[in-house]
Amino acid sequence: MIRLASILLVLVLFITGATVVPTEANANASPSTWMKPIVKETSDAIKGGTHKKQLYTFGDGDVYWMHQVTGQTNQKPYVLNVPIKGDSVTFRYRAISENKQPYWAVVNLRDVHVLPLAAGFIESEGKSIWMGKPIVYAPLGRGTIDEKRGMELPIEVNKTANGYTLSVQMPVRAGLVSEMWALESKEPLVVWGKESLNSIWLSLDVTDNAKWLYDGYYYISPSTYEPYTETSYWRIPENYVLRSFLYTGGSKAARDMGYVMLQASLRQQDQQGYWKSLPRSQWLNEDYGIPEGFYDTRFNTGAADLMLKGCVQYQEAEFCESAQKYATFFQQHAVGNHYVIDGIRPGWLVGDYASVGREGNTHVSLNHQLAEINYLYSSYLQFGNPTDKDLADIMLGGVVNLGSKWILNNGDLHYAYFPDGTFGRADYPYLTYNDLVETQRLYNMLHGMEDETIAKLIESKLGWMKQNNVAYIQPQ
C-alpha cells in the first residue's frame, strides 16, 4: 500500500499544473490605498568607487531609498543630505540597556549635533523617516559580510532656516562597502502609544544580530559557517523582521517595508525555486558531505511562507508565482529525499538538508517536517493544487506512524530522526510545540477532525514546557 502510494505520488508530482494567482474571490483584499510602487535602480561612478541606489516610490507618496557605495580607492566620504522641515523634530531610536535589553530613547534634534549611531525614527509635523544605522563592511564571499565596526560615521545634524538637514557621510574606502537606507512618509510611519506596538517594534532588530542590506536580510553567522569572523553576517533565506511585518502589521512602515523585503527575497530565489544558504556548514559537510550553497528546508519553507502571505496581502502575482514555484521544488525534493515509515497509513519523513543535484539523505527534524506540512496545507488552501495536500498527508503519516517514539521519558520530544532509524538531540523549548498546534489546526480545517497522535504530542510537549517553566506565546 505504501509503495503503491509512493509511486502514484511520484507520477502526480511531475504533472504540470496551472499557475494560480489570487483574485478577489480567493484572497483577502489589501487596503484600497495600496498601489504597487514604482521601482528604480541606478549605478554611477563616483570618485574612488561606485554608487548604487534603489528607489521605491509608493502610490501614497511614501519613498524608500537605499544607497550603497563600493570603494576602489580611499577618498573623502560620499555625502547624502536629507532635509526636514519644522522646529520640533525628534529622533526615536532603539537603544540597548546595560542588561542587554532594548528600550526606546528619544532626543530632540535641537539638542544634538550628531544622531546616535542607531536605527530609529525621525519625527516632525508632516514628516516621518525610519532610518537605518550606517554600516561599513567587507564582502567575504558566499553571501557573507564582515562588519567594520568603528568605521561608520555618525549622521550630522545641521540647523537650517526651515528646519534641519541630516548629513549622511558614507566612507569611500578601498575594498569596503558603505550603506544607508531610509523609508520616508508625510504621515506617521508608526503610530506610537499602543504598548503592544511599542514592544513589537522594540523586538525588531536590523542593527545588532541582524542587518538589512542592499541585497537582503543578513543574520549573525554561526561559528560553524565558513567564512566566519566574530563580526560576520550571512544572508539568511528567512527574514524574521519581514515575518513580523506580514503577520502583525499595524503600521505604514510594516506595509511598505514588507513589500520591499519581499522583493529582495524574490530576487534571491533560485531558478529551480529555492533559496540557497551560500556559506559552507562545517557539520553538514562533515556529516553528510554537503558543500556550500546548500538547501535548508526550514529556512526555505519559512521564506516561501512569507511569499505566500505577501501573495495574499499585496495581491502581487510575482509573490504568488514564487510561493508555487517553491512548492513544486519541495515536491521534487521530497520524492528524492525521504524515508518510508511503515505504519497505519502511507508515511514519509523528508530530509532536512540537501545539495541540490547530488544524491544523499540527511536526518529529519520534527520541526522541519511539521513546518513543511503546514506550508503544503496552506498552499493547498490558497491555490487548490491537490498534490500539495496529498504530499502533506503522506508526510503527516510519517510523523504519526512513529507516534509515541517521538516522546522522551520526561515528556519532551526528540529533535530528529536519523538515517540509521534512531532518534536524538535536544528539541527547541517551544518551536516544535507551535508547529504541532498549527499542524493540528490545518489538519482539522481540511479533514474535519483532529489527529489523535498529533494531539498526544502536543499534550506531552506542553506538559514538559509547563513543568520546566518555558515562557512561550500561545499560537492563535
N, C-alpha and C positions, 0 to 999 in steps of 0.2 A: 504493500500500500504506500509506504513512504517512498520507495524507489520510483513507483509509478507517478506519484505526485511530484517528485523532483524532476522527472523527465518532462512531464507536462508543463511545469513551471518554466523550465529552460526554453521550451518551444514558444510559450506565450510571451516570455520577456523580450524576445527578439522580433516580435511582430511590431511593425511600425505603427505608432498611434498618432492621432491628430493632435496638434498643439491647441491648447485651450487657454484663453485669456479671460480675465474677469469681465463680467458685464454687470449692469445694474441689477440683474436678477440673481447673480451668484457671488457678489462681493459687497462688503459694507462700503457705502459711498463715502468718499472723502469730503471734507468741508467744501462748501461751494466756492470759497475764496481761493482754493488751491488751483494753481496753474503750473504746468511743467516749466521749470526755469530755462532761460537761455544760457547756454554754457559756452565759454570762450577760453581758449588756452593759447598763450603766446610764449615765444622763446626768443630772446635777444642777446646779442653780445654786449658785454659791458667791459670796462677797463679791468683787466685781471681775471675775467671769467665769463660766466653765462647767467642770465637772469630769466627764470621761467615764472609764469603767473597763470593761475587758474582763477576764473571769474564766473560765478553763478549769479544771475540776475533773476529774482523771483517775480511772479506776477504782481505781488502787492508792493513791490519796491525794495524788499529786503535784498541784501547783497552779501554773498560770501566770497572772500578772497584768500588766496594762499600764494605767498611769494617764496621762491627758492633761489638762492644764489650759490652757484658752484664755483669755487675758486681754482684758478690755474696758477696765478702768481699772487704774492702778498700786496694788497693795495689798501687804500682807505675804505672804510665801511660804505656799503651801499645804503642810502637813506630813503626811508618812506615817511611821508608826512600825512598824518590823519587829523583833519580839522574837526573841532567840536564847538558848537555854539552854546552860549549860556554862562552864567556866572557861578551857579551852584552845580558842580559836576563831581561825582563821586566814583571811586573805584572799589568795588566789592570783589574780594579775592579769596580764594581757598588757601588758608594758611594751616600749618601743622604745629600743634602744641608740643610741649616738651615730652609729654607722654605719648606722642606719635598719633594723636587724634586730630582729624581735620575740623576746622571751625571757620566761620565767616568773619573776616576782618574788613573794615571799611575805612578808607581815607578820602579826604576832600582834596581835589587837585590844587586848590589854592594853598594848601599846606605842604606840598611836596615839590621837589624839582625833578625827581625820577619816580617812576612807579616801582613798587615791589616786584621782584622777579617771580612772578606767578601768573597763572591763568586767572582771568576774572572778568567782571562786567563794568564797563564804563557806562554810567547812567546820568542823564540830564533830562530836562524837559524837552521832549521832541527828539531824543536820540538815545539809542541803546546799542552797545557794542560788546559782544563776547569775544575777548581776545585771548589767544593762546600765549604761552610762555615762549620767549625767544629761545632758540636752540641752535647749537653748532655741533656737528658730528662728522665722523669719518666713516664712509661706507666700507664695510668689511667683506662684502660679497655674501652670497647665499641668503639674501633677504635680511641681512643683519647690519646694524649700525652701532658705532661706539660713540656715545655722547661725550663731548669735550667740555666737561663742566668747568665753569670759571671763564670760559672764552666768550660766552654770550654777553651782550651789552644791555644794560637796563634801558627802558624806554624813557626818554626825556620829556618833561612837561614844560611847555613854553606858553606864557600868557600872551594873548592877542587882544585886539580891540573888541572882538566879538565873542571871545571865549578862550579857547586853548588850542594848541597844536601839539599832538603827540609825535615825537620824532623817534622812529624805529631805526636803529642802526644795525645793519646786518654785516658782520665781519666778512671780508673777502680774503681768504687765506688759502694758500696752495694745498690742494688735496682735501679740503674740507668743504662742508655744505652748511649754509645758514638758512633757516626757515622761520617764517612767521605767518600766522593765519588769523582771520577775524570774521565774524558774522555781524553785519550792521542792519539796524532797523530804525524806523521813525517811531515805532511803538515798542513798549517793553517786551523784551525777548523772554523774560521770565517775570511773572507777577509774584513777588515775594510776599510772605505773610503767612501762608499755609505751612504749618510745621512739617507736614509730610513732604511738601515740595522742597522746602529748605533742606531737609535731610537727604532726599533723593539726590539733589544736586551736589551736596557735600560728598556723597559717595562716588561721584563720577570723577575718575582720575585720568587726566590726559597729560600729566606732567611728571609724576613720580614713578609708579610702577608701570605706567603705560604712556605712550606718546602718540599723538595724532600728527602724522607727517604727510608730505605731499602725495605719496603713493599708497597711503593706507594707515592702518592701526597696528602699532607695534607694542609688544609686551616684553617685560624684563626677561632676559634669556636665562633658561635653566643652565646650571653649571655643566650639565651633561650634553649640551648642544655645542656644535662646532660650526662656525667660530664662536668664541666666548671671551669676554672680558668682564671685569667687575662692573662696568658701566655700559654693557651692550644690551640691545633690544632687538627682537626679531619680529618680522611681520607675521602676525598670527591670523589664521583664516577667520576665526570667530571674533567679532568686535563686541566686547562686553558693554561699552558705552552705548553703542547703537542698540543693543538689546533693551536697555533702559528707555531709550528714546521711543522705540516702537511699541513697547509693551506698557509703559506708564505714561508717556506723552505729557500732556498738560501745559505745553508752552509752545510759542513760536520757535524758540531755539531748538526744541526737540524735533518739531516738524521739519524745519529747514535742514538742520544738520543730519537728521535721519536720512533724507534724500541724498545729500552729498556723500555720506558714508556708504550708502548702498551703491552709489555709482562707482566709488573706489573699489568696493568689493567685486562689482560686476567686471571691472577691468582686469581683476586678478584671477578670475575663473579660467581654468584651462579649457582648451577647445573640446576636450573629452568630457568636461562637465564637473571637474573637481578643483579644489584649491590646494596647491602643493604647500607642504611645510618644507621650506627651502634649506634650512640648516641640516646638518647630519646629527642624528641622535646616537650617542655612543652606545647606549644599551640596546637600541633597536638593531644597530649594526652588529654588535657582538652576539646578541641572542638569536637574531633572525637573518642576518646578512643584508639588512635593508639600508641602502645608501641615502645620501641627501636627496631632497625633492620627493619626500615620501607622502603617502596618503594616510591621514589620521581621521578615522571615521567620526570621532566625537566632535572635533573642531569643524570638520566639513559639514556634518549634519546640522551643527549649530549655525553655520554660515548660511546654509540652504534654508533653514527655518526662518532666518531673518529676511531672506529674499521672498519667501512665501508670505510673510507678514507684510513686507513692502508692496508686494503684488496687490494685496487687498487694500492697503491704506492709501497708496498713491495711484492706483489704477494704471500702473505702468507696465506695458506689455513686455518690456525687456526684463523686468524683475520676475514676471510670471514665467517667461521662457527659461530664465536661469534656474528657477526652482524646479521646473520639469526636467531640464537637462541634467540636473544633479540626480533626480530620482531615477532616470534612465541609467546614468552611470552607476549608481549604487546597486541597481538590479543586476547589472553585469558583474560588479564586484562580488555580490552575494552568491551568484551562480558559480563563480570560480574560486571562492574562498570561504568555504563553510564546512562545518562538521554536522553530519546527520545524527540526530539524537533520537533514538528509538523510544517509543512510549505510546501513550493513548491516542496520539494524533501525529500527523506529519510534523517534524521539528528540525529546524536548522539553528545552529549558532554561527554567526558570521564574524570572521576575523577582524580585529580592531585596526590593523595597520597593513599596508601593502606598499611594495614598489611596483607601480603600475607597469604592466607588461612583463613582469617576472613572476614565476611560479613560487608558491610558498605561503603557508598559512601561519597566523600568529595566535596568541591567546585571545580569549573573548571576555571582555569586561562586562559585567552585568549592566552597568550604567550605559555603556556604549550601545549594547544590544537594545535596551529599552528606549534610548533616545532615537535610534533608527526606526524602531517600531512606531514610535509616536509621530515621527516625521512622515512615514509612509501613510499612516492613517490620516494625518492632517492633509497630506497631499491628495489623497483619495477624496476627502470631503470637499476639497476646493475644486479639483479638476475632474473627478469622476473616473479616473483611469483604474480599471479593476485589477490590473497587475500590481498596483501599489498595495491594495488591500490584501490580495492573495499572498504576497510575499510577507507582509506584516503578520498575517495569521500564522504562516508557517514558522516565522521567527519567534512569535509568541509561543508556539508549540515547543520550540527548542528550550525556552525558559521553563515552561510548565512541565514538560516531561522529566526534567531534573528535580522539580518540586522541592521537597524539604532538604535535598542535598545542598542547596544554597545556604541553609541556615546553620550557623555555628552553635555550639553548646550554650554560649552566653546570650543567644538571641540575635546577635549581629549577623550580617550576611557576608559570605565570601565575596571578595572583589572580582575574581576572574576564574574562568575555566581554561585549563591549559591543554596544549596539544596531546599530552600523554593521558588525558582524562582525569587529571587531578584538579583540585581547587586550591586557591591560595591568595595571599596578600590581603592587607587590611583595607576594608572598604572606606569610602568617604563618610564623614559624620552624618550628612543628611541628603547629599545629592541624589543618591540612588533611591532614597525614600520618595523624594519629589518626582523622580522619573516613574516610579511604580504607581503613584497616585494618578499621574497623567495617563499612564497606560490603561489603568482601570477606567478612568473617565471616558477615554476614547473608545475602548472596547465596549463599554456599556452603551455608549451612544450608537455604535454601529451594530451591536448584536442584541441589544435589548436586555442584557443581563450582565452581572459581574462575573469575573473569572474567580473561582474559588481558590486556586493556587496563588494567584496574584494577591488576593485578599489576605492569605496566610503570611505571605512575605511582607506585606505592608504592616500587618499586626506585629510580627516579630521584630521588624526593624524599628517601628515606632516604640515598642516596649523597651528595646535596648537604648534608644535615644533618650527616653524619659528617665530610665534608670541611671544614665550617665550624664544627665543634665545638659544635653546638647541643645544649644539655642538654635532655633530654626523658625522660618516663616512658613506657616501652613499654606500649601498651594491653594489657589482659589478655584 
